[in-house]
Amino acid sequence: MRTKCYSVRMESMRKISDKAYRVRSFDGSEDIIPVSQVFGPDYEVQKCEAYWIAAWILPKKSIQWSDKKEAWFDENGNRLPDYTIERHHPEKVEAKENNEINQLKK
């Protein structure tokens, strides 16, 4: 099973029990997030602390978050590789009646 997660920047994140974190975002809002929905820190963010949190729980919470940076995680908490599929649709070209090149004729 795969879980979609967003990278959420936090001012602070404290473990209040074995099953929950108390998180505070930069706008001052606080809420409680279950430990099972936090997939670990986002090490790519340099200026502050950021954590990977399951996307389905964020709209239900009152913390500040953004959907700009997303990733998929498997059931073991490992990040899955990102793939981008782009399809090329070539232009329609009309066939020519005579496509001989005079310079190449013998």
Steps between C-alpha positions, in 0.01 A plus 500: 500500500627845410439821695517849353681744729579871504807666641376725781725762659467523877609747763501219755399136526492330841412142580233512772439124519589180318211565260497876434701813421407858588596715203516876465518674164653841432167684516458386862235233444538176694352154463561136580619259229508119547846341488377256233439789256849652529745335260816671623698819443550658160878536479488710181368805691790704641358808677256335742358167609270324254328165528322268258136476614220297338295714260159370608533627859622855428161649393352372826760683711534871572870535421652692211615282208558507126461241226798623295736219601358149497635146512370145524597259778448124526363311802852474651552877492744494208475779245410379153672644191330784314409439137377752245333364188494729199346400171630631170234570237670560163361747249302370208713529182355474152672264258676650199440363151860536387766493768803443281807714569667618176846529656497133596396371155767336287 
